[in-house]
Amino acid sequence: MITLIFACDEDNAIGKDGDLPWKQSSDLQHFKRITLNKTIVMGRKTWESLPGLLPNRKHLVMSRRPRTDIETISKEEVLELADNEDIFIIGGGEIYRLFIDEAKEIFRTVIHTIVDESDTFAPHPEDFGFYLLSSTFQEATERDMFDMTFEHWLR
Ligand SMILES: NC(=O)c1ccc[n+]([C@@H]2O[C@H](COP(=O)([O-])OP(=O)(O)OC[C@H]3O[C@@H](n4cnc5c(N)ncnc54)[C@H](OP(=O)(O)O)[C@@H]3O)[C@@H](O)[C@H]2O)c1
């Protein structure tokens, strides 16, 4: 099964200047809980934005060019893998759009802000036939910039 997971602002923005537009520790913990010991798929630009390998997850990177630093994979290969295991698409904007039609589930965290001059956006689940199964508001802790809402969408 294919699952998308992302955090967006109230206008669906997910990125700015090649990075996340916020520091949101509670959402990183939520991301870790959901993806730990799973296979994660990401675009080359998201891979380059990470500090390195995320512990205890199998990383697959999408690029149209061969790489030596990390295993790369095509869309067809991701779809084949997803027949037998849970695949988590972790970004960015290009890769969410590439897989949203095949996804069955979305974990979306709405960060309660509107980012100035954001340059990368996620698709809105409702536009692709998903319905909201659950929604949990959480106030910002001292390690978060903003309040947030953890959403779980299904199709
Ligand atoms: N808020 C969040 O939850 C979240 C999560 C992840 C990322 N982000 C943010 O999103 C931004 C990056 O997103 P992005 O849309 O610019 O880039 P991206 O989706 O991370 O990566 C795009 C790259 O993926 C490769 N690619 C795209 N389609 C492909 C295909 N069909 N087959 C093989 N490879 C393919 C290409 O790599 P090559 O150019 O190497 O060919 C392309 O340049 C950053 O700001 C990042 O911080 C936010």
The ligand as an SDF file (V2000), in Angstrom:
LIG
                    3D

 48 52  0  0  0  0  0  0  0  0999 V2000
    6.6610   19.6930    4.6070 N   0  0  0  0  0  0  0  0  0  0  0  0
    6.9410   18.4470    4.2770 C   0  0  0  0  0  0  0  0  0  0  0  0
    6.3420   17.4890    4.7940 O   0  0  0  0  0  0  0  0  0  0  0  0
    8.0050   18.1730    3.2550 C   0  0  0  0  0  0  0  0  0  0  0  0
    8.3850   16.8430    2.9720 C   0  0  0  0  0  0  0  0  0  0  0  0
    9.3800   16.6290    2.0100 C   0  0  0  0  0  0  0  0  0  0  0  0
    9.9590   17.7010    1.3540 C   0  0  0  0  0  0  0  0  0  0  0  0
    9.5630   18.9560    1.6600 N   0  0  0  0  0  0  0  0  0  0  0  0
   10.1450   20.1020    0.9490 C   0  0  0  0  0  0  0  0  0  0  0  0
    9.8370   19.9960   -0.4350 O   0  0  0  0  0  0  0  0  0  0  0  0
   10.8800   20.6240   -1.1940 C   0  0  0  0  0  0  0  0  0  0  0  0
   11.4100   19.6400   -2.2250 C   0  0  0  0  0  0  0  0  0  0  0  0
   10.3500   19.2420   -3.0880 O   0  0  0  0  0  0  0  0  0  0  0  0
   10.4600   19.3370   -4.6930 P   0  0  0  0  0  0  0  0  0  0  0  0
    9.1050   19.1300   -5.2890 O   0  0  0  0  0  0  0  0  0  0  0  0
   11.2010   20.5910   -5.0480 O   0  0  0  0  0  0  0  0  0  0  0  0
   11.4640   18.1420   -5.0520 O   0  0  0  0  0  0  0  0  0  0  0  0
   11.3780   16.5590   -4.7410 P   0  0  0  0  0  0  0  0  0  0  0  0
   10.0060   16.0600   -5.0680 O   0  0  0  0  0  0  0  0  0  0  0  0
   11.9430   16.2810   -3.4130 O   0  0  0  0  0  0  0  0  0  0  0  0
   12.4320   15.9920   -5.7970 O   0  0  0  0  0  0  0  0  0  0  0  0
   12.2960   16.2650   -7.1720 C   0  0  0  0  0  0  0  0  0  0  0  0
   13.2650   15.3760   -7.9360 C   0  0  0  0  0  0  0  0  0  0  0  0
   12.7900   14.0320   -7.9380 O   0  0  0  0  0  0  0  0  0  0  0  0
   13.2070   13.3860   -9.1510 C   0  0  0  0  0  0  0  0  0  0  0  0
   12.0220   12.9320   -9.8740 N   0  0  0  0  0  0  0  0  0  0  0  0
   10.8390   13.5700  -10.0460 C   0  0  0  0  0  0  0  0  0  0  0  0
    9.9890   12.8190  -10.7870 N   0  0  0  0  0  0  0  0  0  0  0  0
   10.6630   11.6690  -11.0820 C   0  0  0  0  0  0  0  0  0  0  0  0
   10.3380   10.5080  -11.8380 C   0  0  0  0  0  0  0  0  0  0  0  0
    9.1350   10.3620  -12.4380 N   0  0  0  0  0  0  0  0  0  0  0  0
   11.2540    9.5380  -11.9280 N   0  0  0  0  0  0  0  0  0  0  0  0
   12.4760    9.6470  -11.3440 C   0  0  0  0  0  0  0  0  0  0  0  0
   12.8460   10.7360  -10.6270 N   0  0  0  0  0  0  0  0  0  0  0  0
   11.9440   11.7280  -10.5050 C   0  0  0  0  0  0  0  0  0  0  0  0
   14.0170   14.4190   -9.9450 C   0  0  0  0  0  0  0  0  0  0  0  0
   15.3660   14.2690   -9.5320 O   0  0  0  0  0  0  0  0  0  0  0  0
   16.6300   14.5750  -10.5350 P   0  0  0  0  0  0  0  0  0  0  0  0
   16.5860   16.0680  -10.7470 O   0  0  0  0  0  0  0  0  0  0  0  0
   17.8240   14.1050   -9.7590 O   0  0  0  0  0  0  0  0  0  0  0  0
   16.3800   13.7780  -11.7870 O   0  0  0  0  0  0  0  0  0  0  0  0
   13.4440   15.7290   -9.4090 C   0  0  0  0  0  0  0  0  0  0  0  0
   14.3070   16.8380   -9.5950 O   0  0  0  0  0  0  0  0  0  0  0  0
   11.9350   21.0710   -0.1730 C   0  0  0  0  0  0  0  0  0  0  0  0
   11.6940   22.4220    0.1710 O   0  0  0  0  0  0  0  0  0  0  0  0
   11.6530   20.1600    1.0100 C   0  0  0  0  0  0  0  0  0  0  0  0
   12.1000   20.7090    2.2400 O   0  0  0  0  0  0  0  0  0  0  0  0
    8.6120   19.2080    2.5760 C   0  0  0  0  0  0  0  0  0  0  0  0
  1  2  1  0
  2  3  2  0
  2  4  1  0
  4  5  1  0
  4 48  2  0
  5  6  2  0
  6  7  1  0
  7  8  2  0
  8  9  1  0
  8 48  1  0
  9 10  1  0
  9 46  1  0
 10 11  1  0
 11 12  1  0
 11 44  1  0
 12 13  1  0
 13 14  1  0
 14 15  2  0
 14 16  1  0
 14 17  1  0
 17 18  1  0
 18 19  2  0
 18 20  1  0
 18 21  1  0
 21 22  1  0
 22 23  1  0
 23 24  1  0
 23 42  1  0
 24 25  1  0
 25 26  1  0
 25 36  1  0
 26 27  1  0
 26 35  1  0
 27 28  2  0
 28 29  1  0
 29 30  1  0
 29 35  2  0
 30 31  1  0
 30 32  2  0
 32 33  1  0
 33 34  2  0
 34 35  1  0
 36 37  1  0
 36 42  1  0
 37 38  1  0
 38 39  2  0
 38 40  1  0
 38 41  1  0
 42 43  1  0
 44 45  1  0
 44 46  1  0
 46 47  1  0
M  CHG  2   8   1  16  -1
M  END
$$$$
